[in-house]
């Protein structure tokens, strides 16, 4: 293994860790708070996820000698941000995280189950994801309306950097967010002292509670978006880069690490999509057989960043919530546009995708179950009706 190490792969690994953490940790915090986590529980969840995905990435890359990049479920976090607090509060959400982890393990170990997940119509799954993300994508513009002096610099920096180098747009917006807090927010007396006290790694064990509404409104949609938007594309990206991964065991291992992080507030870890392309591409190393070191170094970086989750969360809490929501929204604009295009691309499934999108985005809650589940059900039902009508025609 040491013979395969290279400075080029190491540099890419450091970049992957920074981009992966900085570009979406705000979404994770918003998602955990959306299902009832306190600030400290959200910090604990962020730490658990970052450490788990770091170790998981190292284990998979060393085991397979493939550049297996692992990430937290950003679409899942976006889903939770709009799901609402289920009956039973955050402990019920943690119970749902554990069930989701179990489903991911089953998808990896039981081939028919995994094939059934893959058979979920892509337009419907993408429309559900677009509907989930939509409201959070409004946040950057709401932040400008809230206080233009605070919200506008973040939006402008993101737009300018995105026009030239999309990969660095969200980290640049995050840097603008930090500058805005330091120079533009009137911090209460003792705020910095309070932040300094939060530097220790946050660890909060949450006893899981099983709640049927939480299982239906959190566990099932979280499982679907994690598999459809992260795990399956992650395998596809490895194949595009000439690798031949065995998907089942990889899914099962990510499910196991998801289960380990759940009692500490982590919702799900999975195969990465965007950062997978960075680790598996030629920029990591000209020799494909030596690129796995980029994923190993990225895993080490995630563990280090995870241990600093308390400091990150404490600093974020010094600003108005709408500002960090705006960073989260900017991080999801690309995902929204991609999922929306994929959802409405096919004319034959466009009505079903529209129904799924509208029901999900409406934010309705029936029987304590969030709109993401009902959007999925409505979209599949509409798709079935359309197919039946075409057969009768």
C-alpha beads as a LAMMPS data file, in Angstrom:
LAMMPS data file: protein, C-alpha beads

393 atoms
392 bonds

1 atom types
1 bond types

-500.0 500.0 xlo xhi
-500.0 500.0 ylo yhi
-500.0 500.0 zlo zhi

Masses

1 110.0

Atoms # bond

1 1 1 0.000 0.000 0.000
2 1 1 2.741 2.480 0.902
3 1 1 4.245 2.041 -2.566
4 1 1 0.937 3.261 -4.029
5 1 1 0.945 6.473 -1.965
6 1 1 1.560 9.725 -3.865
7 1 1 1.512 13.438 -2.985
8 1 1 -0.964 13.994 -5.827
9 1 1 -3.482 11.578 -4.332
10 1 1 -2.888 13.036 -0.858
11 1 1 -3.605 16.559 -2.089
12 1 1 -6.804 15.409 -3.774
13 1 1 -7.858 13.634 -0.592
14 1 1 -7.426 16.800 1.473
15 1 1 -9.412 18.777 -1.105
16 1 1 -12.176 16.140 -1.116
17 1 1 -12.487 16.268 2.681
18 1 1 -12.691 20.065 2.716
19 1 1 -15.187 20.294 -0.142
20 1 1 -17.312 17.412 1.143
21 1 1 -17.539 18.841 4.668
22 1 1 -17.735 22.561 3.910
23 1 1 -20.215 22.279 1.062
24 1 1 -22.979 20.529 2.987
25 1 1 -22.468 20.500 6.764
26 1 1 -24.984 23.354 6.978
27 1 1 -27.598 21.127 5.326
28 1 1 -26.897 18.396 7.882
29 1 1 -27.320 20.792 10.808
30 1 1 -30.591 22.115 9.400
31 1 1 -31.836 18.590 8.769
32 1 1 -31.118 17.352 12.289
33 1 1 -32.712 20.442 13.837
34 1 1 -35.692 19.968 11.517
35 1 1 -36.510 16.632 13.178
36 1 1 -36.143 17.960 16.718
37 1 1 -32.430 17.919 17.601
38 1 1 -31.064 20.545 19.979
39 1 1 -27.955 22.475 18.973
40 1 1 -25.773 20.091 20.973
41 1 1 -27.506 16.989 19.591
42 1 1 -27.077 18.356 16.069
43 1 1 -23.369 18.943 16.758
44 1 1 -23.066 15.391 18.069
45 1 1 -24.812 14.072 14.956
46 1 1 -22.498 16.081 12.698
47 1 1 -19.456 14.697 14.510
48 1 1 -20.762 11.109 14.432
49 1 1 -21.489 11.314 10.714
50 1 1 -18.135 12.842 9.803
51 1 1 -16.145 10.335 11.863
52 1 1 -18.247 7.401 10.621
53 1 1 -17.985 8.306 6.955
54 1 1 -14.250 8.921 7.338
55 1 1 -13.588 5.518 8.887
56 1 1 -16.014 3.835 6.468
57 1 1 -14.222 5.361 3.484
58 1 1 -10.854 4.206 4.820
59 1 1 -12.128 0.664 5.466
60 1 1 -13.750 0.292 2.035
61 1 1 -10.782 1.784 0.160
62 1 1 -8.213 -0.373 1.968
63 1 1 -10.401 -3.468 1.576
64 1 1 -11.198 -3.061 -2.129
65 1 1 -8.153 -1.017 -3.286
66 1 1 -10.712 1.199 -5.044
67 1 1 -11.161 4.981 -4.520
68 1 1 -14.384 4.582 -2.531
69 1 1 -15.458 8.009 -1.325
70 1 1 -18.072 8.003 1.457
71 1 1 -20.285 10.920 2.468
72 1 1 -23.253 11.736 4.654
73 1 1 -26.653 11.726 2.988
74 1 1 -27.105 15.350 1.940
75 1 1 -30.462 14.654 0.200
76 1 1 -31.553 12.847 3.352
77 1 1 -30.639 15.854 5.489
78 1 1 -32.570 18.133 3.131
79 1 1 -35.548 15.812 3.476
80 1 1 -35.392 16.044 7.269
81 1 1 -35.181 19.836 7.181
82 1 1 -38.765 19.923 5.927
83 1 1 -40.138 16.736 7.522
84 1 1 -41.051 18.313 10.857
85 1 1 -40.719 16.861 14.341
86 1 1 -42.341 13.431 14.523
87 1 1 -44.300 12.065 17.462
88 1 1 -41.670 11.156 20.049
89 1 1 -39.319 13.998 19.128
90 1 1 -35.674 13.498 18.241
91 1 1 -35.437 10.035 19.897
92 1 1 -38.108 8.867 17.412
93 1 1 -36.033 10.325 14.577
94 1 1 -32.996 8.409 15.870
95 1 1 -35.097 5.236 15.853
96 1 1 -35.960 6.003 12.226
97 1 1 -32.238 6.466 11.450
98 1 1 -31.548 2.973 12.795
99 1 1 -34.351 1.460 10.713
100 1 1 -33.009 3.245 7.621
101 1 1 -29.551 1.828 8.349
102 1 1 -31.058 -1.660 8.599
103 1 1 -32.797 -1.214 5.253
104 1 1 -29.524 -0.169 3.618
105 1 1 -27.825 -3.294 4.996
106 1 1 -30.680 -5.448 3.652
107 1 1 -30.429 -3.727 0.253
108 1 1 -26.795 -4.739 0.145
109 1 1 -27.145 -8.301 1.397
110 1 1 -30.436 -9.357 -0.230
111 1 1 -30.206 -8.977 -3.997
112 1 1 -33.969 -8.974 -4.773
113 1 1 -34.443 -6.245 -2.152
114 1 1 -31.651 -4.169 -3.692
115 1 1 -33.124 -4.676 -7.163
116 1 1 -36.540 -3.549 -5.888
117 1 1 -35.002 -0.309 -4.619
118 1 1 -33.259 0.225 -7.952
119 1 1 -36.619 -0.356 -9.685
120 1 1 -38.220 2.728 -8.093
121 1 1 -39.014 4.934 -11.118
122 1 1 -36.195 7.452 -11.476
123 1 1 -38.495 10.368 -12.459
124 1 1 -40.567 9.872 -9.313
125 1 1 -37.514 9.582 -7.042
126 1 1 -35.947 12.687 -8.589
127 1 1 -39.205 14.631 -8.346
128 1 1 -39.482 13.752 -4.648
129 1 1 -35.922 14.949 -4.080
130 1 1 -36.588 18.201 -5.979
131 1 1 -39.721 18.809 -3.921
132 1 1 -37.840 18.192 -0.683
133 1 1 -35.020 20.579 -1.621
134 1 1 -37.187 23.388 -3.024
135 1 1 -38.050 25.248 0.179
136 1 1 -34.486 25.241 1.453
137 1 1 -33.314 26.650 -1.893
138 1 1 -35.461 29.726 -1.196
139 1 1 -33.345 30.557 1.881
140 1 1 -30.544 32.526 0.133
141 1 1 -33.077 34.960 -1.289
142 1 1 -35.034 35.150 1.960
143 1 1 -31.753 36.007 3.691
144 1 1 -31.315 38.996 1.367
145 1 1 -34.842 40.166 2.228
146 1 1 -34.120 39.621 5.945
147 1 1 -30.974 41.786 5.874
148 1 1 -29.368 42.659 2.548
149 1 1 -26.105 43.696 4.221
150 1 1 -25.752 40.161 5.622
151 1 1 -27.403 37.971 2.995
152 1 1 -26.322 39.659 -0.233
153 1 1 -22.520 39.187 0.181
154 1 1 -22.988 35.427 0.615
155 1 1 -25.180 35.184 -2.479
156 1 1 -22.912 37.384 -4.634
157 1 1 -19.738 35.509 -3.676
158 1 1 -21.404 32.191 -4.477
159 1 1 -22.644 33.434 -7.872
160 1 1 -19.295 34.914 -8.936
161 1 1 -17.255 31.851 -7.952
162 1 1 -19.841 29.459 -9.446
163 1 1 -19.560 31.243 -12.779
164 1 1 -15.843 30.396 -12.979
165 1 1 -15.310 27.302 -10.782
166 1 1 -18.488 25.622 -9.581
167 1 1 -16.674 23.212 -7.270
168 1 1 -15.443 26.042 -5.035
169 1 1 -18.666 28.075 -5.012
170 1 1 -20.132 26.735 -1.770
171 1 1 -16.832 26.816 0.171
172 1 1 -16.463 30.434 -1.005
173 1 1 -19.987 31.209 0.197
174 1 1 -19.108 29.602 3.523
175 1 1 -16.041 31.860 3.782
176 1 1 -18.279 34.852 3.046
177 1 1 -20.627 33.632 5.799
178 1 1 -17.717 33.600 8.276
179 1 1 -16.684 37.134 7.270
180 1 1 -20.269 38.347 7.635
181 1 1 -20.527 36.915 11.149
182 1 1 -17.187 38.366 12.273
183 1 1 -17.682 41.839 10.833
184 1 1 -21.425 42.233 10.313
185 1 1 -23.222 40.600 13.244
186 1 1 -23.497 42.290 16.638
187 1 1 -22.519 39.430 18.898
188 1 1 -23.940 39.400 22.435
189 1 1 -21.547 39.870 25.344
190 1 1 -19.768 36.639 26.192
191 1 1 -20.608 35.006 22.845
192 1 1 -16.988 34.283 21.940
193 1 1 -16.305 32.872 25.397
194 1 1 -19.305 30.604 24.967
195 1 1 -17.975 29.531 21.562
196 1 1 -14.551 28.751 23.049
197 1 1 -16.252 26.461 25.560
198 1 1 -17.730 24.450 22.685
199 1 1 -14.383 23.409 21.201
200 1 1 -14.449 19.945 22.788
201 1 1 -15.867 17.193 20.539
202 1 1 -19.623 16.948 21.235
203 1 1 -20.899 13.500 22.194
204 1 1 -24.584 13.016 23.014
205 1 1 -26.101 9.536 23.195
206 1 1 -29.796 9.500 22.275
207 1 1 -31.865 6.469 23.235
208 1 1 -33.787 5.453 20.082
209 1 1 -37.578 5.271 20.176
210 1 1 -39.586 3.441 17.526
211 1 1 -42.536 5.479 16.256
212 1 1 -44.679 4.447 13.290
213 1 1 -45.141 8.041 11.993
214 1 1 -41.369 8.597 12.205
215 1 1 -40.665 5.329 10.405
216 1 1 -43.001 6.262 7.566
217 1 1 -42.159 9.964 7.270
218 1 1 -38.407 9.770 7.994
219 1 1 -36.967 6.235 7.693
220 1 1 -38.566 5.202 4.398
221 1 1 -38.035 8.467 2.443
222 1 1 -34.520 8.763 3.918
223 1 1 -33.715 5.248 2.726
224 1 1 -35.081 5.895 -0.767
225 1 1 -33.289 9.199 -1.370
226 1 1 -30.049 7.837 0.093
227 1 1 -30.095 4.806 -2.183
228 1 1 -31.404 6.580 -5.293
229 1 1 -29.410 9.808 -4.985
230 1 1 -26.175 8.638 -3.378
231 1 1 -25.433 4.909 -3.251
232 1 1 -26.510 3.952 -6.775
233 1 1 -24.882 7.023 -8.437
234 1 1 -21.752 6.366 -6.366
235 1 1 -21.420 2.916 -7.913
236 1 1 -22.116 4.378 -11.371
237 1 1 -19.302 6.918 -11.013
238 1 1 -16.813 4.199 -10.106
239 1 1 -17.865 2.209 -13.176
240 1 1 -17.538 5.266 -15.422
241 1 1 -13.925 5.527 -14.249
242 1 1 -13.229 1.903 -15.354
243 1 1 -13.582 0.301 -11.903
244 1 1 -15.678 -2.809 -11.273
245 1 1 -17.052 -2.545 -7.723
246 1 1 -19.214 -5.150 -6.007
247 1 1 -22.168 -2.963 -4.886
248 1 1 -23.841 -5.264 -2.335
249 1 1 -21.076 -5.445 0.292
250 1 1 -20.370 -1.737 -0.088
251 1 1 -24.000 -0.851 0.586
252 1 1 -24.049 -3.176 3.602
253 1 1 -20.916 -1.598 5.099
254 1 1 -22.308 1.932 4.724
255 1 1 -25.504 0.722 6.406
256 1 1 -23.460 -0.697 9.291
257 1 1 -21.622 2.585 9.809
258 1 1 -24.944 4.426 9.589
259 1 1 -26.227 2.252 12.433
260 1 1 -23.123 3.029 14.507
261 1 1 -23.586 6.781 14.109
262 1 1 -27.380 6.828 14.623
263 1 1 -27.465 6.698 18.466
264 1 1 -25.262 9.792 18.499
265 1 1 -27.568 11.696 16.132
266 1 1 -26.213 10.727 12.699
267 1 1 -28.885 10.077 10.069
268 1 1 -27.028 8.117 7.320
269 1 1 -23.690 7.654 5.578
270 1 1 -23.442 6.372 2.036
271 1 1 -21.301 6.168 -1.075
272 1 1 -20.491 9.656 -2.332
273 1 1 -21.383 10.949 -5.772
274 1 1 -19.637 14.294 -6.407
275 1 1 -16.533 13.632 -4.312
276 1 1 -16.410 10.093 -5.745
277 1 1 -15.664 11.630 -9.131
278 1 1 -12.809 13.630 -7.589
279 1 1 -11.206 10.559 -5.995
280 1 1 -11.769 8.252 -8.970
281 1 1 -10.704 10.687 -11.710
282 1 1 -7.341 11.219 -13.334
283 1 1 -6.672 14.320 -11.198
284 1 1 -6.176 12.002 -8.205
285 1 1 -3.419 10.092 -10.042
286 1 1 -2.667 9.046 -13.636
287 1 1 -2.578 5.399 -12.532
288 1 1 -6.113 4.187 -11.619
289 1 1 -4.627 1.522 -9.326
290 1 1 -3.123 4.211 -7.049
291 1 1 -6.109 6.530 -6.717
292 1 1 -7.548 4.756 -3.672
293 1 1 -5.100 6.717 -1.528
294 1 1 -7.110 9.870 -2.288
295 1 1 -10.152 8.278 -0.622
296 1 1 -8.036 7.124 2.348
297 1 1 -6.639 10.633 2.932
298 1 1 -10.153 12.080 2.531
299 1 1 -11.354 9.675 5.221
300 1 1 -8.625 10.858 7.607
301 1 1 -9.637 14.453 6.851
302 1 1 -13.297 13.736 7.609
303 1 1 -12.386 12.253 10.989
304 1 1 -10.332 15.342 11.865
305 1 1 -13.104 17.712 10.761
306 1 1 -15.674 15.671 12.665
307 1 1 -13.765 16.111 15.913
308 1 1 -14.068 19.881 15.354
309 1 1 -17.858 19.696 14.924
310 1 1 -18.481 21.394 18.272
311 1 1 -16.478 24.445 17.236
312 1 1 -18.195 24.541 13.836
313 1 1 -21.695 24.304 15.309
314 1 1 -20.927 26.787 18.083
315 1 1 -19.684 29.357 15.571
316 1 1 -22.719 28.882 13.331
317 1 1 -25.062 29.463 16.297
318 1 1 -23.691 33.015 16.670
319 1 1 -25.456 34.121 13.460
320 1 1 -29.163 34.507 12.610
321 1 1 -30.459 31.067 11.522
322 1 1 -31.476 32.366 8.083
323 1 1 -27.813 32.965 7.189
324 1 1 -26.668 29.372 7.623
325 1 1 -29.891 28.280 5.933
326 1 1 -28.852 30.420 2.970
327 1 1 -25.515 28.587 2.745
328 1 1 -27.386 25.267 2.928
329 1 1 -29.746 26.427 0.183
330 1 1 -26.872 27.458 -2.073
331 1 1 -25.299 24.034 -1.528
332 1 1 -28.502 22.417 -2.781
333 1 1 -29.187 24.514 -5.887
334 1 1 -27.136 22.173 -8.062
335 1 1 -28.900 19.134 -6.637
336 1 1 -32.289 20.785 -7.192
337 1 1 -31.592 21.660 -10.814
338 1 1 -30.183 18.207 -11.545
339 1 1 -33.071 16.344 -9.939
340 1 1 -35.682 18.614 -11.547
341 1 1 -34.216 18.113 -15.028
342 1 1 -34.068 14.338 -14.501
343 1 1 -37.626 14.285 -13.150
344 1 1 -39.244 16.133 -16.061
345 1 1 -37.017 14.972 -18.895
346 1 1 -39.273 12.110 -20.050
347 1 1 -42.575 13.287 -21.544
348 1 1 -44.355 10.025 -20.729
349 1 1 -43.698 10.304 -16.984
350 1 1 -43.913 14.090 -16.685
351 1 1 -47.394 14.162 -15.085
352 1 1 -46.399 11.611 -12.454
353 1 1 -43.231 13.566 -11.713
354 1 1 -45.242 16.793 -11.420
355 1 1 -47.682 15.203 -8.965
356 1 1 -44.806 13.864 -6.880
357 1 1 -43.019 17.201 -6.898
358 1 1 -46.086 19.276 -5.986
359 1 1 -47.290 16.986 -3.198
360 1 1 -43.802 16.822 -1.700
361 1 1 -43.121 20.557 -2.010
362 1 1 -46.508 21.438 -0.503
363 1 1 -45.242 20.351 2.907
364 1 1 -48.493 18.615 3.785
365 1 1 -48.581 16.275 6.755
366 1 1 -51.298 13.628 6.963
367 1 1 -51.556 11.266 9.959
368 1 1 -48.271 12.726 11.205
369 1 1 -46.500 11.603 8.019
370 1 1 -44.608 14.163 5.938
371 1 1 -45.256 15.145 2.342
372 1 1 -42.225 13.285 0.945
373 1 1 -43.905 9.928 1.578
374 1 1 -47.259 11.050 0.189
375 1 1 -45.530 12.557 -2.838
376 1 1 -43.858 9.220 -3.543
377 1 1 -47.147 7.330 -3.160
378 1 1 -49.036 9.835 -5.336
379 1 1 -46.378 9.754 -8.038
380 1 1 -46.235 5.953 -8.225
381 1 1 -50.050 5.800 -8.309
382 1 1 -50.185 8.379 -11.112
383 1 1 -47.520 6.477 -13.029
384 1 1 -49.586 3.304 -12.703
385 1 1 -52.708 5.068 -13.983
386 1 1 -50.828 6.480 -16.974
387 1 1 -49.488 3.044 -17.903
388 1 1 -52.953 1.515 -17.547
389 1 1 -54.485 4.207 -19.769
390 1 1 -51.874 3.649 -22.461
391 1 1 -52.537 -0.073 -22.464
392 1 1 -56.281 0.513 -22.879
393 1 1 -55.744 3.039 -25.673

Bonds

1 1 1 2
2 1 2 3
3 1 3 4
4 1 4 5
5 1 5 6
6 1 6 7
7 1 7 8
8 1 8 9
9 1 9 10
10 1 10 11
11 1 11 12
12 1 12 13
13 1 13 14
14 1 14 15
15 1 15 16
16 1 16 17
17 1 17 18
18 1 18 19
19 1 19 20
20 1 20 21
21 1 21 22
22 1 22 23
23 1 23 24
24 1 24 25
25 1 25 26
26 1 26 27
27 1 27 28
28 1 28 29
29 1 29 30
30 1 30 31
31 1 31 32
32 1 32 33
33 1 33 34
34 1 34 35
35 1 35 36
36 1 36 37
37 1 37 38
38 1 38 39
39 1 39 40
40 1 40 41
41 1 41 42
42 1 42 43
43 1 43 44
44 1 44 45
45 1 45 46
46 1 46 47
47 1 47 48
48 1 48 49
49 1 49 50
50 1 50 51
51 1 51 52
52 1 52 53
53 1 53 54
54 1 54 55
55 1 55 56
56 1 56 57
57 1 57 58
58 1 58 59
59 1 59 60
60 1 60 61
61 1 61 62
62 1 62 63
63 1 63 64
64 1 64 65
65 1 65 66
66 1 66 67
67 1 67 68
68 1 68 69
69 1 69 70
70 1 70 71
71 1 71 72
72 1 72 73
73 1 73 74
74 1 74 75
75 1 75 76
76 1 76 77
77 1 77 78
78 1 78 79
79 1 79 80
80 1 80 81
81 1 81 82
82 1 82 83
83 1 83 84
84 1 84 85
85 1 85 86
86 1 86 87
87 1 87 88
88 1 88 89
89 1 89 90
90 1 90 91
91 1 91 92
92 1 92 93
93 1 93 94
94 1 94 95
95 1 95 96
96 1 96 97
97 1 97 98
98 1 98 99
99 1 99 100
100 1 100 101
101 1 101 102
102 1 102 103
103 1 103 104
104 1 104 105
105 1 105 106
106 1 106 107
107 1 107 108
108 1 108 109
109 1 109 110
110 1 110 111
111 1 111 112
112 1 112 113
113 1 113 114
114 1 114 115
115 1 115 116
116 1 116 117
117 1 117 118
118 1 118 119
119 1 119 120
120 1 120 121
121 1 121 122
122 1 122 123
123 1 123 124
124 1 124 125
125 1 125 126
126 1 126 127
127 1 127 128
128 1 128 129
129 1 129 130
130 1 130 131
131 1 131 132
132 1 132 133
133 1 133 134
134 1 134 135
135 1 135 136
136 1 136 137
137 1 137 138
138 1 138 139
139 1 139 140
140 1 140 141
141 1 141 142
142 1 142 143
143 1 143 144
144 1 144 145
145 1 145 146
146 1 146 147
147 1 147 148
148 1 148 149
149 1 149 150
150 1 150 151
151 1 151 152
152 1 152 153
153 1 153 154
154 1 154 155
155 1 155 156
156 1 156 157
157 1 157 158
158 1 158 159
159 1 159 160
160 1 160 161
161 1 161 162
162 1 162 163
163 1 163 164
164 1 164 165
165 1 165 166
166 1 166 167
167 1 167 168
168 1 168 169
169 1 169 170
170 1 170 171
171 1 171 172
172 1 172 173
173 1 173 174
174 1 174 175
175 1 175 176
176 1 176 177
177 1 177 178
178 1 178 179
179 1 179 180
180 1 180 181
181 1 181 182
182 1 182 183
183 1 183 184
184 1 184 185
185 1 185 186
186 1 186 187
187 1 187 188
188 1 188 189
189 1 189 190
190 1 190 191
191 1 191 192
192 1 192 193
193 1 193 194
194 1 194 195
195 1 195 196
196 1 196 197
197 1 197 198
198 1 198 199
199 1 199 200
200 1 200 201
201 1 201 202
202 1 202 203
203 1 203 204
204 1 204 205
205 1 205 206
206 1 206 207
207 1 207 208
208 1 208 209
209 1 209 210
210 1 210 211
211 1 211 212
212 1 212 213
213 1 213 214
214 1 214 215
215 1 215 216
216 1 216 217
217 1 217 218
218 1 218 219
219 1 219 220
220 1 220 221
221 1 221 222
222 1 222 223
223 1 223 224
224 1 224 225
225 1 225 226
226 1 226 227
227 1 227 228
228 1 228 229
229 1 229 230
230 1 230 231
231 1 231 232
232 1 232 233
233 1 233 234
234 1 234 235
235 1 235 236
236 1 236 237
237 1 237 238
238 1 238 239
239 1 239 240
240 1 240 241
241 1 241 242
242 1 242 243
243 1 243 244
244 1 244 245
245 1 245 246
246 1 246 247
247 1 247 248
248 1 248 249
249 1 249 250
250 1 250 251
251 1 251 252
252 1 252 253
253 1 253 254
254 1 254 255
255 1 255 256
256 1 256 257
257 1 257 258
258 1 258 259
259 1 259 260
260 1 260 261
261 1 261 262
262 1 262 263
263 1 263 264
264 1 264 265
265 1 265 266
266 1 266 267
267 1 267 268
268 1 268 269
269 1 269 270
270 1 270 271
271 1 271 272
272 1 272 273
273 1 273 274
274 1 274 275
275 1 275 276
276 1 276 277
277 1 277 278
278 1 278 279
279 1 279 280
280 1 280 281
281 1 281 282
282 1 282 283
283 1 283 284
284 1 284 285
285 1 285 286
286 1 286 287
287 1 287 288
288 1 288 289
289 1 289 290
290 1 290 291
291 1 291 292
292 1 292 293
293 1 293 294
294 1 294 295
295 1 295 296
296 1 296 297
297 1 297 298
298 1 298 299
299 1 299 300
300 1 300 301
301 1 301 302
302 1 302 303
303 1 303 304
304 1 304 305
305 1 305 306
306 1 306 307
307 1 307 308
308 1 308 309
309 1 309 310
310 1 310 311
311 1 311 312
312 1 312 313
313 1 313 314
314 1 314 315
315 1 315 316
316 1 316 317
317 1 317 318
318 1 318 319
319 1 319 320
320 1 320 321
321 1 321 322
322 1 322 323
323 1 323 324
324 1 324 325
325 1 325 326
326 1 326 327
327 1 327 328
328 1 328 329
329 1 329 330
330 1 330 331
331 1 331 332
332 1 332 333
333 1 333 334
334 1 334 335
335 1 335 336
336 1 336 337
337 1 337 338
338 1 338 339
339 1 339 340
340 1 340 341
341 1 341 342
342 1 342 343
343 1 343 344
344 1 344 345
345 1 345 346
346 1 346 347
347 1 347 348
348 1 348 349
349 1 349 350
350 1 350 351
351 1 351 352
352 1 352 353
353 1 353 354
354 1 354 355
355 1 355 356
356 1 356 357
357 1 357 358
358 1 358 359
359 1 359 360
360 1 360 361
361 1 361 362
362 1 362 363
363 1 363 364
364 1 364 365
365 1 365 366
366 1 366 367
367 1 367 368
368 1 368 369
369 1 369 370
370 1 370 371
371 1 371 372
372 1 372 373
373 1 373 374
374 1 374 375
375 1 375 376
376 1 376 377
377 1 377 378
378 1 378 379
379 1 379 380
380 1 380 381
381 1 381 382
382 1 382 383
383 1 383 384
384 1 384 385
385 1 385 386
386 1 386 387
387 1 387 388
388 1 388 389
389 1 389 390
390 1 390 391
391 1 391 392
392 1 392 393
